[in-house]
């Protein structure tokens, strides 16, 4: 588990670093998606319970059940993340048509 948490942290750091130093709008959107994926993986890893059964009531079922709330939240996060990514890509197309560039430096210097 510690190795998987370390890899998730590394993935988040890669996405956050790329978001901070990205030179274009598209790279920033891509790195934001990487950081979001790392957070989703973190929630799934923390909610994992070995040898747990799904939360479905069967006759005589006892033992450890998986908590369905983190899974439901992450499915919602995936849908919201896909919507935000598509909206950001649409805005990047509008930025390119208006300013003629997707580079942050040129975009921020234009009036």
PyMOL commands that set and color helices and strands:
alter all, ss='L'
color gray80, all
select helices_A, chain A and resi 2-21+25-47+68-99+104-109
alter helices_A, ss='H'
color red, helices_A
deselect
rebuild
show_as cartoon
